[in-house]
Amino acid sequence: MPDQADTEIILQRLQKMEQHVAEQDTEIYRLSKRVDNLVNALQVQKLQIEALAQGGAGGADTMPADEKPPHY
């Protein structure tokens, strides 16, 4: 039968482990939100690049990528 000191040591270690797991859960949640934000930003940039590649979202002074610039 374990004595009181051994039980206290085990309980302290258990408490530290539970605190560590809670901290890890918080950090993993924070990182998952950050990844979600980055994925959304990447999708927006992808749409912007596709729009530019198709010649859209420009003013009257934009040139297609294959057109030679005017010479002055």
Long-range contacts (C-beta under 8 A, 24 or more apart in sequence): none
